[in-house]
Amino acid sequence: MSKLKLHQELAAADKAWMAEVAVVFGEREAGMARFHDRANGAPGSRLRELYNLYVKARDAYDAN
């Protein structure tokens, strides 16, 4: 897969995850939640599902 495609997938995963972070924590706290490891979500939650997709996309991008 091209680096561009990997970057696009990473950006889409990040956007979806952060949208859910904003729903869970509110717009004001979303950024802080992300960088203080509170935005990972509980096992089985939608937030965790999106976080896992983000991590998978990030790792694929970083591996290339």
C-alpha positions as CSV (number, residue, x, y, z in Angstrom):
1,M,0.0,0.0,0.0
2,S,1.3,3.5,-0.8
3,K,2.4,5.8,1.9
4,L,-0.2,8.3,0.7
5,K,-3.0,5.7,1.1
6,L,-1.7,4.8,4.6
7,H,-1.6,8.5,5.5
8,Q,-5.2,8.9,4.3
9,E,-6.3,6.0,6.3
10,L,-4.5,7.3,9.4
11,A,-6.1,10.7,9.0
12,A,-9.6,9.2,8.6
13,A,-9.1,6.9,11.7
14,D,-7.8,9.9,13.7
15,K,-10.7,12.1,12.7
16,A,-13.3,9.4,13.6
17,W,-11.6,8.6,16.9
18,M,-11.4,12.3,17.9
19,A,-15.0,12.9,17.0
20,E,-16.0,10.2,19.5
21,V,-13.6,11.6,22.1
22,A,-15.4,14.9,21.7
23,V,-18.8,13.2,22.2
24,V,-17.6,11.3,25.3
25,F,-15.5,14.1,27.0
26,G,-16.9,17.2,25.4
27,E,-15.2,19.5,22.9
28,R,-13.3,21.4,25.6
29,E,-11.7,18.3,27.2
30,A,-11.2,16.2,24.1
31,G,-7.6,17.3,23.4
32,M,-6.5,16.9,27.0
33,A,-8.2,13.5,27.2
34,R,-6.2,12.3,24.1
35,F,-2.9,13.3,25.4
36,H,-3.4,12.2,29.0
37,D,-4.3,8.6,27.9
38,R,-8.0,8.9,29.0
39,A,-9.3,8.7,25.5
40,N,-8.7,5.0,25.0
41,G,-12.1,3.9,26.1
42,A,-13.3,0.9,28.0
43,P,-13.1,-2.6,26.5
44,G,-16.1,-3.1,24.2
45,S,-16.9,0.6,23.9
46,R,-17.2,2.5,20.7
47,L,-14.4,4.7,21.8
48,R,-12.1,1.7,22.3
49,E,-13.1,0.3,18.9
50,L,-12.2,3.6,17.2
51,Y,-9.0,3.9,19.3
52,N,-7.9,0.4,18.2
53,L,-8.6,1.3,14.5
54,Y,-6.5,4.5,15.0
55,V,-3.6,2.6,16.5
56,K,-3.7,0.0,13.7
57,A,-3.6,2.7,11.1
58,R,-0.9,4.6,12.9
59,D,1.3,1.5,13.2
60,A,0.8,0.6,9.6
61,Y,1.8,4.1,8.5
62,D,4.8,4.1,10.9
63,A,6.0,0.7,9.6
64,N,6.4,2.1,6.0
